[in-house]
Amino acid sequence: MNKSELERTARSLVVKGKGILAADESLRSTERRFARYHVEHIPENRRLYRDMMFTTPGLEEYISGVILFDESIRQTAHDGSPFPEYLVKKGIIPGIKVDGGFVDLPGFPGEKITEGLDGLSARLAEYRGLGARFAKWRAVIAIGENIPSQFCMRANAHALARYAACCQAADIVPIVEPDVLIIGDHSIERCEEVSTEMLSTTFRELKKANVYLEGTLLKPNMVLPGKDAPRQASNAEVAEATLRTLKRTVPAAVPGVVFLSGGQGSVPAAANLNAMVRMGGGPWELSFSYLRALADPAFDVWRGNSESFDAAQKVFYHRARLTAAARKGEYQPSMEAMES
Ligand code: 13P
């Protein structure tokens, strides 16, 4: 394990004013996305979708790293260079999703476990050869009646720790993603309780697995009420609850916390991050690793049409700029109306 390289990469990913684009949707996710717009779900359209985002002029002003998927790490940009090489030329660090997705956790109805540890070390070595310098593994924790169970949280935290240790042995920075889902009608207080428990469990397992925290990034959910909750929360309430939860559970040795957007929508994802930064953040850098909050508005313009490719890139650039402004605490809702 090259600790200084791991730490340098982790710090570069959370450099001031930039964040991560999590363009690592699995085939299951792109299929759903494409079906909504009647875009044919073929490799070339998936390549064009990534090309639209990655070749956006000026993207490197706001994006420090891009998470690729097994298919896209092997695809090429429109100039013929492989995506990882193209990103490196722009000064953007290529990453790779390495989990195999989640399945039902047997014996625990409504709960999930993420698969993908078998053969992981060999895959990491291959991905590093293809240019990946960081990786992602997502665990999902659902909130519902009597769930999550301790067993589910432990099992997922254990897998995250095994994954993180494998990554570091391959000189790849692990992004550890325990995602407490927004699905349901639970309160913000319940999300805080579950997120606190899941994060504590995760860091306990990381410690047991001898994971080098200085060379690790955390990708958590924000503390939010369920999307069907009768009472929604203000940006200030979300920011306060999220910061309190993180300060109680995340060691200061972790260089950065990069939130997922989790289906909040682009504007709340920027406004909530902005509120946290304005409140003073914590001992770690606070940044983003969004997919939907960055990509949805641009995809809505592109819809698979070559004539709307340039217009979609303008929308994508605008969204990256606003999200990066939030990461600096400089986001204002009035910026939404600019250009695009
Ligand atoms: P969202 O920002 O759409 O939640 O996606 C981020 C991600 O990588 C989830 O695993």
Boltz pocket constraint, residues with backbone or C-beta under 6 A from the ligand:
constraints:
  - pocket:
      binder: B
      contacts: [[A, 22], [A, 138], [A, 177], [A, 259], [A, 260], [A, 261], [A, 262], [A, 263], [A, 289], [A, 290], [A, 291], [A, 292], [A, 293]]
      max_distance: 6.0
